[in-house]
Amino acid sequence: MIAPETVAEIRRLYYAEHWKVGTIAAALDLHADTVKHALHIVVPRTRTSSTAGGRVIEPYTAVIREILQRHPRLRATRLLEMLRDRGFAGSIYQLRRAVPSLRPTPREAFFHLTTLPAEQAQVDWASFGKVQIGQARRDLSCFVMTLSYSRAFYLEFFFDQRMENFLQAHVNAFAFFGGTPRHLLYDNLKSAVLARHGDAIRFHPRLLELCGHYHFAALPCQPRRGNEKGRVERTIRYVRESFFAAREFVTLPLLNQQAWEWRDRVTLARPWPGDDSRLV
């Protein structure tokens, strides 16, 4: 029996990245029948044909680096298929010339973090202290999911950070966005990470079930890498200062109603990051 983390990764690679069963088996060092068993299928998907194109590699270097960091031995032909799903129209020859310089090396490299549409979202809980509700004082938390490409975000307030609320907020966020990002980036949240020893991560099994159902990959932030989760942290600061400050409410549903109205009216009218001619 394979681990839940492996099942979730198999389902993501097959349904979201459109890898073939044999490619998944080679990348994860599994037998093809094991991969088929995890997918509950017998016949793998067919490979899509490549098409000629003239786009340059540069807009895709960040996503190529990210893929090769997780799969250093991935062949250029398979990488081309994955990039096709992201809108790449260049040729295999352009990609083969670029891949050697983008593959990871033992020496660590730092680069500006950029993403493509629907590629990544960052997730976090934020504590908003205690609030008076009737005769009781309750802890107030806010779930935030920020799309790394556009900075659009989903937020929802809860009286606790229980796993049920964490998972339901994911489902609500996917419904709001009208889809699921390929990767969700988490800090060391207790709701997401059960244990961590260096680069070895043990995600919560219920989160992995959600990954398998919605075909996304849960990725951890690297220790001491604040730039990796900066977008969701800036969103939380924005919510604190622009929405929650001096806010009065009597019930949690009313607070969420106010938050969602503010998000739709104010935050979606912000200029696009790096392009003032567009709105979020």
TANORWO-V185031 format. One line per field, one symbol per residue. ss: DSSP state (H for helix, E for strand, C for the rest). burial: # if it has 16 or more other ideal C-beta (glycine too) atoms within 10 Angstrom, else .. A space follows every 10 residues. Layout:
# TANORWO-V185031
ss->???
burial->???
This chain:
# TANORWO-V185031
ss->CCCHHHHHHH HHHHHHCCCC HHHHHHHHCC CHHHHHHHHC CCCCCCCCCC CCCCCCCHHH HHHHHHHHHH CCCCCHHHHH HHHHCCCCCC CHHHHHHHHH HHCCCCCCCC CCCCCCCCCE EEEEEEEEEE EEECCEEEEE EEEEEEECCC CCEEEEEECC CCHHHHHHHH HHHHHHHCCC CCEEEECCCC CCEEEEECCE EEECHHHHHH HHHHCCEEEE CCCCCHHHHH HHHHHHHHHH HHHHCCCCCC CHHHHHHHHH HHHHHCHHHC EECCEEEEEC
burial->...####### ####.##### #.######.# ...######. ...#...... ......#..# .#######.. #..#.#.### ####...#.# #..##..##. .#........ ...###.### ######.#.. #........# ########## ########.. #...###.## ..##.##..# #######.#. ###....... #.##..##.# ##.####### #......##. ###.##.##. ..##....#. .#..##.##. .##...#... ..........
